[in-house]
Amino acid sequence: MVIRGTRTSLARARMIRNARRSRSGKVLSNRSARNTSSRLNRSSRTNQTSDTKQTKQIALYEEVQKAADDMQKTVKALLKLDTVKVDATTKEESTVNADTTAEKTTTTGTSTKSEVQTKGKTEEEQKKEIISGVKDLVEQYNVIYRNLDELGGSVNTTFLSKLKQLMRNSEDELKKMGVSLNKDGTLSVTAKTLESADLKSLKDTFCKSNGIADKLTDKAKDIENSAASTIQVMNRMYGTQTLYNKYGASGAYYGNNGSWYNALG
């Protein structure tokens, strides 16, 4: 009886030890599984954050590229208006750069003579074009400035410094036309002041060769080229495929993990 009781006690003790070991193993296994899952979740969140950041950076650079391209077109249109002359009597333009409405060609012997008749624009029409161009220019400038400021980096900081310095050099002249340099480096327009300016003053400020707008377009060319190069590098680094071209942008991208991102997230 004593021997049987002893054997029973030993068997019970072994069962208790095995049960404890089993529970301990399950606890360790569960902890390991939870730790692994936590690491995977953190890694996934990190990758998603990285992808979103990368695609947003590309989106900002593409906005800069497009705004810089638009700025050059705006300035080109403004500079063209400097060649337009307004007739003192008819208040119509008389320039070979105006829109051609009819062309007559006469031939005498071996020589050919072209007489170009142009469609005139009144002084008020020219003024409206300049005012519209200046407002577009300010908007494009601000898109470039804000995006470069958000992106940061030494190259972008240099561009910002050059843009701000150019505006500071012409600050008094711009103020007379209703364009002000803000503390954050952006520009603002006082429409009433701009619209009350006379045509000659507007042309002298914004339409002259080597003037404010002309100098600004030189900066825009450099910024556009830099943004385009950066986009190419980022696409190769991150494996992204952007949908921007020089004529428009969809604002959405395929990120590294193949999912569809809203670029401005």
NUKESE-705010 format. One record per residue (C-alpha): x, y, z; residue in three letters. Coordinates in steps of 0.25 Angstrom, whole numbers, always signed. Layout:
<sites>
       x       y       z   type
       X       Y       Z    ALA
...
</sites>
This chain:
<sites>
       x       y       z   type
      +0      +0      +0    MET
     +11      +9      +3    VAL
     +18      +6     -10    ILE
      +5      +8     -18    ARG
      +3     +22     -11    GLY
     +17     +26     -14    THR
     +16     +23     -28    ARG
      +3     +30     -29    THR
      +9     +42     -23    SER
     +21     +42     -33    LEU
     +12     +41     -44    ALA
      +3     +52     -39    ARG
     +16     +61     -38    ALA
     +21     +58     -52    ARG
      +7     +62     -57    MET
      +8     +75     -50    ILE
     +22     +78     -55    ARG
     +18     +74     -69    ASN
      +5     +83     -68    ALA
     +14     +95     -63    ARG
     +24     +93     -75    ARG
     +13     +92     -85    SER
      +6    +105     -80    ARG
     +20    +112     -79    SER
     +23    +108     -94    GLY
      +9    +113     -98    LYS
     +12    +127     -91    VAL
     +26    +128     -98    LEU
     +20    +124    -111    SER
      +9    +134    -110    ASN
     +18    +145    -106    ARG
     +27    +142    -117    SER
     +16    +142    -127    ALA
     +11    +156    -121    ARG
     +25    +162    -122    ASN
     +27    +157    -137    THR
     +13    +162    -140    SER
     +16    +176    -134    SER
     +29    +177    -141    ARG
     +23    +174    -155    LEU
     +12    +184    -152    ASN
     +22    +195    -148    ARG
     +30    +191    -161    SER
     +18    +192    -169    SER
     +14    +205    -163    ARG
     +28    +211    -166    THR
     +28    +206    -180    ASN
     +14    +212    -182    GLN
     +19    +225    -176    THR
     +31    +225    -184    SER
     +24    +223    -197    ASP
     +14    +234    -194    THR
     +25    +244    -191    LYS
     +32    +240    -204    GLN
     +20    +242    -213    THR
     +16    +255    -206    LYS
     +30    +260    -209    GLN
     +29    +256    -223    ILE
     +15    +263    -224    ALA
     +21    +276    -218    LEU
     +33    +276    -228    TYR
     +23    +274    -240    GLU
     +15    +286    -235    GLU
     +28    +294    -235    VAL
     +31    +289    -249    GLN
     +18    +292    -255    LYS
     +17    +306    -248    ALA
     +31    +310    -253    ALA
     +27    +306    -267    ASP
     +14    +314    -266    ASP
     +22    +326    -261    MET
     +31    +326    -273    GLN
     +18    +326    -282    LYS
     +12    +337    -274    THR
     +25    +346    -275    VAL
     +26    +343    -290    LYS
     +12    +348    -292    ALA
     +15    +361    -283    LEU
     +28    +364    -291    LEU
     +20    +363    -304    LYS
     +11    +374    -299    LEU
     +23    +384    -298    ASP
     +24    +384    -314    THR
      +9    +388    -315    VAL
      +7    +403    -318    LYS
      -6    +410    -316    VAL
     -10    +420    -326    ASP
     -14    +433    -320    ALA
     -26    +435    -329    THR
     -32    +422    -330    THR
     -27    +416    -317    LYS
     -23    +403    -325    GLU
     -10    +396    -326    GLU
      -1    +397    -338    SER
      +9    +386    -338    THR
     +14    +374    -346    VAL
     +13    +366    -333    ASN
      -2    +367    -332    ALA
     -12    +357    -338    ASP
     -12    +357    -353    THR
     -26    +358    -359    THR
     -23    +360    -373    ALA
     -11    +359    -382    GLU
     -10    +364    -396    LYS
      +2    +361    -405    THR
      +5    +368    -418    THR
     +16    +364    -428    THR
     +24    +374    -436    THR
     +34    +368    -446    GLY
     +42    +358    -438    THR
     +40    +365    -424    SER
     +28    +361    -414    THR
     +23    +371    -404    LYS
     +14    +367    -392    SER
      +4    +377    -386    GLU
      +0    +372    -373    VAL
     -13    +378    -367    GLN
     -15    +376    -352    THR
     -26    +375    -342    LYS
     -25    +386    -332    GLY
     -27    +385    -317    LYS
     -31    +397    -309    THR
     -23    +402    -297    GLU
     -33    +397    -288    GLU
     -32    +383    -294    GLU
     -16    +383    -293    GLN
     -18    +388    -278    LYS
     -27    +376    -275    LYS
     -17    +366    -281    GLU
      -6    +372    -273    ILE
     -14    +372    -260    ILE
     -18    +357    -262    SER
      -4    +353    -265    GLY
      +1    +360    -252    VAL
      -9    +352    -244    LYS
      -5    +339    -251    ASP
     +10    +342    -248    LEU
      +7    +345    -233    VAL
      +0    +332    -232    GLU
     +10    +324    -239    GLN
     +21    +330    -231    TYR
     +14    +326    -218    ASN
     +12    +312    -222    VAL
     +27    +311    -225    ILE
     +31    +318    -213    TYR
     +22    +310    -203    ARG
     +26    +297    -209    ASN
     +41    +299    -209    LEU
     +40    +304    -195    ASP
     +32    +292    -190    GLU
     +42    +282    -198    LEU
     +54    +289    -192    GLY
     +69    +285    -195    GLY
     +81    +294    -199    SER
     +77    +295    -214    VAL
     +63    +299    -211    ASN
     +67    +309    -200    THR
     +77    +315    -210    THR
     +65    +317    -220    PHE
     +57    +323    -209    LEU
     +67    +333    -205    SER
     +69    +337    -220    LYS
     +54    +339    -222    LEU
     +53    +347    -209    LYS
     +65    +356    -212    GLN
     +59    +359    -226    LEU
     +46    +363    -220    MET
     +53    +372    -210    ARG
     +61    +379    -220    ASN
     +48    +383    -227    SER
     +40    +384    -215    GLU
     +37    +399    -216    ASP
     +33    +399    -230    GLU
     +24    +386    -228    LEU
     +17    +393    -217    LYS
     +13    +405    -226    LYS
      +6    +394    -235    MET
      -1    +387    -223    GLY
      +9    +375    -222    VAL
     +15    +374    -208    SER
     +25    +364    -202    LEU
     +20    +357    -190    ASN
     +28    +354    -178    LYS
     +28    +339    -181    ASP
     +34    +342    -195    GLY
     +21    +340    -203    THR
     +14    +351    -211    LEU
      +1    +358    -210    SER
      -7    +367    -219    VAL
     -16    +379    -215    THR
     -25    +378    -227    ALA
     -30    +392    -226    LYS
     -16    +398    -226    THR
     -12    +389    -238    LEU
     -25    +392    -246    GLU
     -23    +407    -244    SER
      -9    +408    -250    ALA
      -8    +414    -263    ASP
      -4    +406    -275    LEU
     +10    +412    -277    LYS
     +14    +409    -262    SER
      +9    +395    -264    LEU
     +17    +393    -276    LYS
     +29    +399    -270    ASP
     +29    +390    -258    THR
     +25    +377    -264    PHE
     +27    +377    -279    CYS
     +41    +382    -281    LYS
     +52    +374    -285    SER
     +62    +371    -274    ASN
     +51    +376    -264    GLY
     +45    +369    -252    ILE
     +37    +359    -260    ALA
     +48    +356    -270    ASP
     +58    +354    -258    LYS
     +48    +345    -251    LEU
     +46    +336    -263    THR
     +61    +333    -263    ASP
     +60    +328    -249    LYS
     +47    +320    -253    ALA
     +55    +313    -264    LYS
     +66    +308    -254    ASP
     +55    +304    -244    ILE
     +48    +296    -254    GLU
     +60    +289    -259    ASN
     +64    +286    -244    SER
     +50    +280    -241    ALA
     +50    +271    -253    ALA
     +64    +265    -250    SER
     +60    +263    -236    THR
     +47    +256    -240    ILE
     +55    +247    -249    GLN
     +64    +243    -238    VAL
     +53    +241    -228    MET
     +46    +232    -238    ASN
     +58    +223    -240    ARG
     +61    +223    -225    MET
     +47    +219    -220    TYR
     +42    +212    -232    GLY
     +30    +221    -233    THR
     +23    +225    -246    GLN
     +17    +239    -247    THR
      +6    +243    -256    LEU
     +11    +257    -259    TYR
     +15    +263    -272    ASN
     +18    +277    -276    LYS
      +3    +279    -280    TYR
      -3    +275    -267    GLY
      -3    +266    -255    ALA
     -13    +256    -249    SER
      -7    +257    -235    GLY
      -7    +242    -232    ALA
      +4    +232    -232    TYR
      +8    +217    -231    TYR
     +16    +216    -219    GLY
     +27    +205    -216    ASN
     +16    +195    -210    ASN
      +8    +196    -223    GLY
      -4    +203    -216    SER
     -11    +216    -221    TRP
      -7    +229    -213    TYR
     -13    +242    -213    ASN
      -1    +251    -215    ALA
      -5    +262    -206    LEU
     -10    +252    -196    GLY
</sites>
